[in-house]
Amino acid sequence: MTRVKVINEPTEIVPLLLAVDTPIKRRIFNELINDWCTEEIIISKYGKEGGDALRFFEKQKLVETLWQPTDNHNQEKAYRAYYDSIHINVACSMKELSLALRTAIMAEEDFKKIEDEIFDIVTEAGMYSGDVLEALKISSTELKSLIRRSTRLEHRGHRIERIN
């Protein structure tokens, strides 16, 4: 079955660019395009960065999961790329696109500072995204891009919440 990822807004480009921003992520993603792999296999090949990549792919809904039986009668989660192809149909201002792309290519330490700031603002209970926008004085496109890049935060409706 062929699945096509349709991208309609500029912030949806961010996770795709970040899915292949390091050699390890590219190799893992290529493996997942071809076959199912368990987290154990990925971590044994690529270390902690491999596990982090899987969590990022799962958060971005770039992979599907399946529970597979193991030799000792337990189950382990296996991953495979969800989409076979991508269709990009984005109509936006250059300003919006540049904000999304800037977030995708932002240095990790710069991103972590902003992510930590949002994480502290949001608290355990979550927060309405409009309140976060006011507190940070940024655009909604920039906030959506930052949240899409984050593995610690996510949008749920109009709220931003921490991921456990």
LODRENVEX-340048 format. One record per residue: x, y, z of N, C-alpha, C, O, CB in turn; residue in three letters. Coordinates in steps of 0.2 Angstrom, whole numbers, plus 2048, in hexadecimal, padded with zeros to 3 digits. Glycine has a CB too. Layout:
BEGIN
XYZXYZXYZXYZXYZALA;...
END
This chain:
BEGIN
8047FA8008008008008048068008098078047FB800806MET;80380B7FB8078117FB8048167FF7FE8187FF8088137F4THR;80881980380681F80880982580680F82580580681D80FARG;80682B80580983180380883680880283780B8058347FCVAL;80D83980A80D83F80F80B84580B80F84780781383F814LYS;80684880D80484F80A80685480F8048548147FD84F808VAL;80A85980C80C85F81080986580E80986780881485F810ILE;80586881280186E8108038748148008798127FA86C812ASN;80787481980987A81C81187A81D81487481E80587B823GLU;81487F81E81B88081E81E87C82482487982481D88781EPRO;81B87C82A81D87983081E87182F82286E83381987B836THR;81A86E82A81B86782982186582682385F826815865826GLU;82586A82382B86882083086782583586382482D86E81BILE;83086A82B83586A83083786383283C86183283386D836VAL;83285E83483485783683785383083B84F83182D854838PRO;83585582A83885182483F85382484384F82283485381ELEU;84185982484885B82484C85982A852857829848863824LEU;84985882F84C85683584D84E83585184C83984985883CLEU;84984B83284984483184F84182E85183B82E84384182EALA;85384682A85984482685E84982786384982385784381FVAL;85E84C82D86385282E86A84F83186F853831861856833ASP;86B84983287184683487283F83086D83C82E87184483CTHR;87883D83087983782C87683182F87482C82C88183682BPRO;87683183687382B83986B82B83886882683787482B841ILE;86883183986183183885F82F83085A82B82F85E838839LYS;86383182C86282F82586382782485E824821867832820ARG;86882482786981D82686381982A86081582786F81B829ARG;86181C82F85B81883385581982F85181482E85A81C83AILE;85481F82C84D82082984D81C82284881982084D828827PHE;85381B81F85481781985281081B84F80C81785A818816ASN;85580E82085480782384C806824849800822858805829GLU;84980B82784280A82883D80B82283880882284081082DLEU;84080E81D83C80E81783C807814837805811840813812ILE;8418038158427FC81283F7F781683C7F28138497FB811ASN;83F7F781C83D7F182083B7F482883D7F982A8427EC820ASP;8387EF82B8377F083283D7EF8368417EB8358317EB835TRP;83E7F483B8447F38408427F484783D7F984884A7F883ECYS;8447F184C8437F28538477F785584D7F88538437EB857THR;8457FA85B8497FF85E8507FC8618557FF860846802864GLU;8507F68638567F286585B7F285F8617F38608547EB867GLU;8597F085985D7EF8548607F68528667F78518597ED84DILE;85C7FB85285E802850863805855868807854858807850ILE;86280485C86680686186D802861872805862863805868ILE;86D7FC85F8737F885F8777FA85987D7FA8598717F085ESER;8747FC8548787FF84E87A80684F88080884D8747FE848LYS;87680A85187781285187781585887981B85987281584ETYR;87781185E87781486487181886686C81886387D818865GLY;87281C86B86D82086E86A825869864826869870825874LYS;86E82886486B82C85F86682885B86182B85887182F85AGLU;86782285A86281E85685B81D85A85681E857865817855GLY;85C81C86085581C86485282386484C82486485781A86BGLY;85682986585382F86485083185D84B83485D859835866ASP;85382E85885082F85184A82B85184582E84E85582C84CALA;84982585484382285383D82685783882685484481B856LEU;83F82885D83A82C86083883285C83283485C83C82E867ARG;83C83685983B83B85583683984F83183C84E84183F852PHE;83883484C83483284682D83084882883184583782B843PHE;82D82D84E82682B85182283185381C831851827826857GLU;82583685682183C85881F83F85181984285182684185CLYS;82283F84C82184384681C83F84281A84183C827845842GLN;81B83984481683484081983283981683283480F83783FLYS;82083183982382F83382482883382682582E82A833833LEU;82382583882481D83981D81A83B81981D83F82A81B83DVAL;81C81483981781083D81A80B84182080984081280D837GLU;81680884681980484B8157FD84B80F7FD849819807852THR;8187F884D8157F184D8187EE85381F7EE8548167EE846LEU;8147EA8578177E685C8197DF85A8157DC8578127E6862TRP;81F7DD85A8217D78588237D285E8267D58638287D8853GLN;8227CC85D8247C786382C7C686382F7C685E8207C0862PRO;82E7C58698357C48698367BD86B8327B986C8397C986FTHR;83D7BB86C83E7B486D83C7B287483A7AC8768467B286CASP;83C7B787983B7B58808337B78828327B888783F7B9885ASN;82F7B687D8287B787D8257BE8808207BE8828257B2882HIS;82A7C387E8287CA87F8267CD8798267C987482D7CE883ASN;8257D38798247D78728287DD87282A7E087781C7D9871GLN;82A7DF86C82E7E586B82B7E98668287E68618367E386AGLU;82C7EF8668297F386182E7F485B8347F585C8287FA864LYS;82B7F385582F7F484F82C7FA84B8277FC84C82E7ED84AALA;8317FD84782F80384383080283C8357FE83A833809846TYR;82C80683882D80683182B80D82E82681083182980082DARG;82E81082982C816826824816824822811821830818820ALA;82181B82681981A82581881C81D81381A81A81681F829TYR;81C82181B81A82481481F82180F82582081081A82B814TYR;81C82080982081E8038228247FF8278247FB81C8197FFASP;81E8297FF82082F7FB81D8367FE81983580381D82F7F4SER;81F83B7FC81D8427FF81A8467F981D8467F4823845803ILE;81584A7FB81284F7F68128557FA80F8567FF80B84D7F4HIS;81685A7F88168617FB8128667F78138677F181E8637FBILE;80D8697FA80986E7F78088737FC8038747FF80286A7F5ASN;80D8787FD80D87D80280C8847FE8108857FA81387D806VAL;80788780080688E7FE80789380480289280980088F7FAALA;80C89680580D89B80B8128A08098158A1804810897811CYS;8128A580E8178AB80C81E8A880D81F8A38108158B1811SER;8228AC80A82A8AB80B82C8AB8128308A881582E8AF807MET;8298B081682A8B181D8298AA82182D8A88258268B7820LYS;8238A88208218A182382589C82282889882681989F821GLU;82789B81B82B89681983289681C83589281E82C895811LEU;83589D81C83B89E81F83C89C82684189A82983E8A581ESER;83689E82A83689C83183689583283A89283783089F834LEU;83289182E83288A82F83988782D83C88283182D88682AALA;83C88982884388682684888882B84D88582C84588981FLEU;84888F82D84D89183284C88C83885288A83B84B898834ARG;84688A83B84688684084987F83F84C87C84383E885842THR;84887D83984B876837852876837855871839848874830ALA;85587B83585D87C83486087F83A86688083A85F87F82EILE;85C88183F85F88484586488084986387A84985988784AMET;86988384B86E87F84F86B87C85586687F858874883851ALA;86D87685786A87285C86A87686386587686686D86B85DGLU;86F87986487087D86B86B88386B86888487087787F86CGLU;86A88686586588C86585E88986685A88C86986688F85EASP;85D88386285688086385587E86A84F87F86C85587A85EPHE;85987B86D85887987485787E87985387D87D85F875876LYS;85A88487885888A87C85188C87C84D88D88185D89087ALYS;84F88C87584888E87484388987783E88A87A84689086DILE;84588287584187D87784087D87F83A87B882844876875GLU;84687E88284587E88A84188488C83D88389184C87F88DASP;84188988983D88F88B83588D88A83188F88E83F895887GLU;83488A88482D88888382B88388882588388B82C88587CILE;82F87E88A82E87988E82C87B89582887989883487488FPHE;83088089782F88389E82888789E8258878A38358888A0ASP;82788B89982088F89881A88A89981688C89C820893892ILE;81B88489581588089481387D89B80D87B89C81787B88FVAL;81887B89F8178778A58148708A481286E89E81287B8AATHR;81286D8A98108668A98098668A68078618A38108638B0GLU;80586B8A77FE86B8A57FD86D89E7F786C89B7FA8708AAALA;80286F89B8018718947FF8798947FD87C8997FC86D890GLY;7FE87B88E7FC88388D7F98848867FB88188180288788FMET;7F58898867F288B8807F788E87C7FB89287E7EC890881TYR;7F888C8757FD88E8717FD89687080289986F7FC88B86ASER;7F78998707F78A18707FB8A48767FE8A98757F08A3870GLY;7FA8A187C7FE8A48828058A38818098A78837FC8A0888ASP;80889D87E80F89C87C8118A18778178A487881089587AVAL;80D8A287280F8A786D8108AE8708158B286F80A8A8868LEU;80C8B087580C8B78788128B787C8168BC87C8068B887CGLU;8148B28808198B28858208B28818258B58838198AB889ALA;8208AF87B8278AE8778278B487282D8B58708278A8874LEU;8228B78708218BC86B8248BA8648288BD8618258C286DLYS;8218B48628238B185C81D8AF8588178B085B8278AA85DILE;81D8AE8528188AC84D8158A584E8198A18518198AE846SER;80F8A484C80D89D84D81089884981189284B80589D84BSER;81389A84381789683E81D89484281F88E842818899838THR;82089984582689784882589384E82988E84F82A89E84BGLU;82089485281E88F85881D88885581F88385881989285CLEU;81988885081788184E81D87D84B81E87784C812882848LYS;82288184882887E84682C87B84B82F87684B82C883841SER;82D88085183187E85682E87785A83187385C83188385BLEU;82787785A82487185E82586B85982686685C81C87385FILE;82486C85382586684E82D86384F82E85D84E824868847ARG;83186885083886685183986285783E85E85883D86C850ARG;83686485D83786286383585B864830858861833866868SER;83985786883785086A83485087183284B87483D84B86ATHR;83485687483185787B82A85A87C82785A88183685B87FARG;82885D87682286187681E85F87082085D86B823869876LEU;81786087181385F86B80C86386B80A86587081185886AGLU;80A8648658038688657FE8638657FE85D86280386B85EHIS;7F986486A7F386086A7ED86586A7EB86986E7F285C871ARG;7EA8668647E586B8637E88728637ED87385F7DF86A868GLY;7E68768677E887D8687ED87D86E7EF8838707E3882869HIS;7EF8778717F38778777FA8758757FB8718707F087387CARG;7FF87787980587487880787087F80687388480B879877ILE;80986A87E80A86688481086288481386187F804860885GLU;81386188A81985D88A81785688981285388A81C85D892ARG;81C85288681C84B88481F84788A82584988C81F84987DILE;81C84388D81F83F89282383988F82683689381983B896ASN;
END
